[in-house]
């Protein structure tokens, strides 16, 4: 980067990001070549399910789902790393409507329009669930406070996965969990 005359500040920022990414060592994206070269598909899936499944089982929204649904959801989860001050999403965005699970770091939820701070989330917390369940635009903004590793589940992939579980019980549970969650958490936050 020195040969390309990259500003020192940017070099430091990139170095810190890379150090964090290497330290976390939870990203299958960074280890994908290694895993593809040495593990068969069955072992790869088992490993991914073991790691991501733990996060889902610790999450109050997903933990009571059928174990087969948890397993398949864990295989579709992606990990994304954010630098300090990186936006995850902005209110009013109609992005991929992912739900995010915090694996490490800190995420700040805030209202950009009113500049109101709502809360800081840490490992084990989740956010983006309102848009994930309702397909509505984001009602708040989220940004990384420090380096953060997040697992995400894209709404459209999860909805497609539900088609594989036509059991009425699963669908009712899905709807019930959202209604229960919404009443308990968003009414308390008073997010409109």
C-alpha positions in Angstrom: 0.0 0.0 0.0 3.0 2.3 0.6 4.1 1.9 -3.0 0.6 3.0 -4.2 0.8 6.0 -1.8 -2.3 5.0 0.2 -2.8 7.4 3.1 -1.5 6.1 6.4 -4.9 6.5 8.1 -6.5 4.1 5.5 -3.6 1.7 5.8 -4.1 1.5 9.6 -7.9 1.0 9.1 -7.3 -1.8 6.7 -4.7 -3.4 8.9 -7.0 -3.3 12.0 -9.8 -4.8 9.9 -7.7 -7.7 8.7 -6.3 -8.3 12.2 -9.8 -8.5 13.6 -11.0 -10.8 10.7 -8.1 -13.2 11.4 -8.7 -13.0 15.2 -12.3 -14.0 14.9 -11.6 -17.0 12.8 -15.3 -17.9 12.6 -15.8 -17.0 9.0 -16.4 -19.9 6.7 -15.9 -17.5 3.8 -12.2 -17.1 4.7 -11.7 -20.8 5.2 -13.9 -21.9 2.3 -10.9 -23.1 0.1 -9.5 -25.1 3.0 -12.8 -26.7 3.8 -13.6 -27.4 0.2 -10.2 -29.1 -0.3 -10.2 -31.3 2.7 -13.8 -32.0 3.9 -16.5 -33.8 2.1 -19.9 -32.1 1.8 -21.4 -34.1 4.6 -18.7 -33.0 7.1 -18.8 -29.4 5.9 -22.5 -29.3 6.5 -22.2 -30.9 9.9 -19.5 -28.4 10.9 -21.5 -25.4 9.7 -24.6 -26.7 11.4 -22.8 -27.2 14.6 -21.4 -23.6 14.7 -24.4 -21.7 13.2 -26.9 -23.9 14.9 -25.6 -22.8 18.3 -26.4 -19.2 17.5 -29.9 -20.2 16.3 -30.6 -22.3 19.4 -29.6 -19.4 21.6 -32.0 -17.1 19.8 -35.5 -16.8 21.3 -37.1 -16.5 17.8 -35.5 -19.6 16.3 -34.8 -22.0 19.2 -38.2 -23.6 19.3 -38.4 -24.4 15.6 -38.2 -27.9 14.3 -34.6 -29.3 14.5 -34.6 -29.9 10.7 -35.6 -26.3 10.1 -32.8 -25.1 12.4 -30.3 -27.3 10.6 -31.3 -26.0 7.1 -31.4 -22.4 8.3 -27.9 -22.8 9.8 -26.6 -23.8 6.3 -28.0 -20.6 4.7 -26.5 -18.3 7.3 -23.7 -16.0 6.2 -21.1 -14.2 8.2 -20.2 -10.6 7.6 -17.6 -8.5 9.3 -18.1 -4.7 9.9 -15.5 -2.1 10.9 -16.2 0.6 13.5 -18.9 3.1 12.3 -19.8 0.9 9.3 -23.6 1.0 8.7 -25.3 -2.4 8.6 -28.5 -0.8 7.3 -30.3 2.5 7.4 -33.9 3.2 8.4 -36.3 3.3 5.4 -34.1 0.9 3.5 -35.9 -1.9 1.7 -32.8 -4.1 1.4 -32.7 -7.9 1.5 -34.5 -7.7 4.9 -32.1 -10.0 6.6 -32.2 -10.7 10.3 -28.8 -10.3 12.0 -27.4 -12.3 15.0 -24.4 -10.6 16.7 -21.5 -13.1 17.0 -19.0 -10.6 18.3 -18.6 -6.8 18.7 -21.1 -4.1 19.3 -24.0 -2.8 17.2 -25.8 0.4 17.8 -29.5 0.7 16.9 -30.6 4.3 16.4 -33.1 6.5 14.7 -31.3 8.5 12.1 -34.1 11.0 11.5 -34.5 12.0 15.1 -30.9 11.2 16.1 -32.2 9.1 18.9 -30.1 6.4 20.3 -32.1 3.2 21.0 -29.6 0.6 22.3 -26.3 -1.2 21.9 -26.4 -4.9 21.1 -23.6 -7.5 21.9 -22.9 -11.2 21.4 -26.1 -13.2 21.4 -28.4 -10.3 20.5 -30.2 -10.0 17.2 -31.8 -7.2 15.2 -33.6 -6.6 11.9 -36.4 -8.9 12.9 -39.2 -6.5 12.3 -38.3 -6.2 8.6 -37.5 -9.8 8.4 -41.0 -10.9 9.5 -43.1 -8.1 7.9 -41.2 -7.4 4.7 -41.5 -3.7 5.5 -38.7 -1.1 5.2 -36.2 -0.8 8.1 -37.7 1.2 11.1 -34.3 2.1 12.6 -30.7 2.2 11.6 -27.9 -0.1 12.7 -24.1 0.5 12.7 -21.1 -1.2 14.1 -19.6 0.4 17.2 -16.3 -1.7 17.0 -15.3 -4.4 14.8 -18.2 -6.8 14.7 -19.0 -10.2 13.2 -22.6 -10.8 12.4 -24.5 -13.8 11.1 -27.3 -13.0 8.7 -30.3 -14.8 7.3 -31.9 -13.4 4.2 -35.6 -13.2 4.4 -36.4 -14.5 0.9 -34.1 -17.6 1.5 -35.8 -18.3 4.8 -39.3 -17.9 3.4 -38.4 -20.3 0.5 -37.1 -22.7 3.1 -40.4 -22.7 4.9 -42.0 -24.1 1.8 -40.1 -27.3 2.6 -41.9 -27.4 6.0 -45.6 -27.2 5.0 -46.7 -28.4 8.4 -49.3 -26.0 9.6 -47.8 -26.1 13.1 -44.5 -24.6 11.8 -46.3 -21.7 10.0 -48.5 -21.0 13.0 -45.4 -21.0 15.3 -43.6 -18.6 13.0 -46.5 -16.2 13.0 -47.1 -16.6 16.8 -43.4 -16.0 17.6 -43.4 -12.7 15.6 -46.6 -11.4 17.2 -45.4 -12.3 20.7 -42.0 -10.9 20.0 -43.4 -7.7 18.5 -45.7 -7.0 21.4 -43.1 -7.7 24.0 -40.2 -5.8 22.5 -41.3 -3.1 20.1 -44.1 -1.8 22.3 -41.5 -1.3 25.0 -39.2 0.6 22.6 -42.1 2.5 21.1 -40.6 2.4 17.6 -43.2 3.6 15.0 
